[in-house]
Amino acid sequence: MLPPSPLRQLAPTIARRVRNPRTIARLASTPQCFAPVTESPSVRTQRWHSNHNDSRPPSSSSVNPDEISHFNALAATWWDPHGSSRALHLMNPLRHDFIQTCRSSSPTSSFTVLTEDSGDELPSSSPDAPTYSTTANVQKLRYLDIGCGGGIFAESAARLPTTESVLAIDPSPGVLAIARSHAKKDPSLSPKLTYLSSTIESLPTLKPEAVEKKFDVVSCFEVIEHVDHPALFLDHVAKFVKPGGWLVMSTIARTWTSWFTTNFMAEDVLGIVPKGTHDWNKYINEYELRGYFEETEEKRRFWGQPRAMGVVYVPGLGWKEVPGSEKVGNYFLGVQRLASEDA
Amino acid sequence: MEAVARRKAAAYVCLSCTRQFQRHIRRQYHNAAPRPDIYDVVCVGGGPAGLSLLTALRANPVTSHLRVALVEAQDLSKVKSWKLPPSKYSNRCSSLTPTSAFYLDQIGAWEHLDQTRVQPYHEMQVWDGVTDARIEFDWAPGSALVEGTTIAYMNENLNLTSGLLKRLEQLGGVSVFEGAKVENITFGEETEDLDLRQWPVVHISGGKQLTARLLVGADGANSPVRAFAGIDAKGWDYNRHGVVATLEMEGEGWGGEHTKIAYQRFLPTGPVAMLPMPGKYSTLVWSTTPENASILKSLSPKDFVAMVNAAFRLSPVDLAFMHTQGANQDYEYSWRLQHTSFNPRAIPQTVVGVQEGTIASFPLKMRHADTYIGERVALVGDAAHTIHPLAGQGLNQGQGDVQSLAKTIEHAVTHGQDIGSIMSLESYVSERYTANHVLLGVVDKLHKLYSAESGPLVPLRSLGLNAVNALGPLKSFFMKQAAGSGTKLF
């Protein structure tokens, strides 16, 4: 029997969804929009609901309710290999390739391994400390998948032999029900994979010193373009990345090409992506996203140099890496957390 | 009991799966329901394709953690210990292209074949029995296009399966169910926390049930796995039988020990091929009408040998007449031979004997499955396609399938995909289907083209053959395709 995953302790949290006005605090248009994000989220966003017994600092949600209902409607065909999410299924292997590239680019990606090996980094008071004592667990990675949808990435991450655990969260209950019922179809998943109906904001914040509860890989794939306040969102996400761990994202650049391919062609003409999936105005250009991580001295100390990979969907062939295309359309961005102290 | 089961499981499965098992055991203890015996890959069929696939999976460190099982109706220990004296050869031989041989070497199986029984050949002589138009496939010395001197390797199928079994034994880790018939294939069940309704469950004789993440049908032309997956195979019967035999020749061949030659003559009834084995031995594949096949099988060894010699020398008319005789083909042949002119160096040496018990025949057909994959199902080898033997490509196609499927599984494992899902298996079909289909079509058309005795096609095909023969680069291209070493055209 597996020891109870530290992740599971988060489980009772109920997702709190906040109806944010869609328009404010858009990060998208200029990099400067990233500037005020050091403020407390509660200052900048209106809170409509709060959890009645919540003693934690107030938090908001980055997630737009329209988006939730859109993805709920897509839930039924999520795992159909020829259904509406086919393009996502085809992209999934590239996500792993990208993570692999990121992690192998930096020797400090194995930060956790080194410290856990030496054994002196673990707080002796941690109730979870004994679970790290077996050598079998030492090198395995902890994943947090934000906006996991039907679990395409979360399942695949959990299947990797190098994975210790995957916590996958999504605020759309319909989609998450699909994810859970699909995970039942593979007996190898249940020991490693936990789904939670939650936004990142409603996950209990981890104490800065609780390094071992943080994640080696935090992923948000095709998520930022559906988020109302990307900068706030990323501020929040940062706290969950283990020092030495990686935050990996993928999204779409806001260009004429991407409007033509993802909105006009993919949704309207070819119908390979369900109509209404993308709001072109919410797309984020690579320099804008990169800008968030590089803008201030503080950020540059906290994060390493971002790495990008542009990918292009070729009908009939699937996704191909095309250097330079991150400026034009779909791209991945990965950034390693350097700082051991939370910002 | 539980401890034993756990230890057993631990021998095959990674840590997390072992935990999974333990959890199963615990739960099943309470529910008293049978615990599903879950494998990552269950391969039905222990022929060349199935054994190569398992060997490839076990030999690759990326896939070696997978829990794999083999279900085979035959007693495999007999195959593994298969041995014949150097003067005897099995009648079931195949031509292995250098590509196939290289792959077998990569997965560590080639060295386990008895190399003294493997015969590389370096030339091919192909000619039209009606017009005598000829194409000589030999590697022109000094040609820039030469990449190797071996066109292909002749090898007994049992030497291959026996070698693969030895390699698998060396690798270990395969649950082998031999002498086990597949009695039924059903789907799994849904329990509170597990939904195996899309997982194939193989019921084998003795009552054992194997639940498969990926069920591989390497179970031949009448594949039960294909039937389970509801995949149709289309094609036609050629109304031809392949007559095989192991022949003893007058010598080691015109090229001697080191330059062996394969011969094929297109007769209106079908091609007759003589392929070199080590020493003075050759193997025969004669595709002909079912009637002729049963006549050939009924002949005395002396008359059978005469018919084989006649098949490479006499005119189709003479040959047809000799099939109408009940006996004494030996006499008829020697008489007619005096009145036939041919270049003895351009045809195989004279056959002097046939090994007892090696004359057999099998019906020839062309089949191609509509697809090679279903949810948690993949087909390889003859289960996916059956080809006319005239180009010696059947086994090689199966090896190509295996190489592609093993690569597909490796990619799925490294990218966390479920190796049984359609999404993971798609690349296998897209890589192999068209390639196999083109080859099936080309070989099928060749068979039909040369079945014509007269008519407009006959001079045209001779023209084609002569033209190809005259054009060195084109010929070299064909040879490389045959050897599997050319540019990947298909």
Interface residues (C-beta under 8 A of the other chain):
Chain A: M1 L2 P81 H89 N92 P93 H96 D97 A136 E155 S156 A157 A158 R159 L160 P161 T163 S181 K184 K185 D186 P187 S188 S190 P191 K192
Chain B: C14 L15 S16 C17 R19 Q20 Q22 R23 H24 R26 I38 H65 E190 D193 L194 D195 L196 R197 Q198 W199 R213 H411 T414 H415 G416 Q417 D418 S421 I422 M423 E426
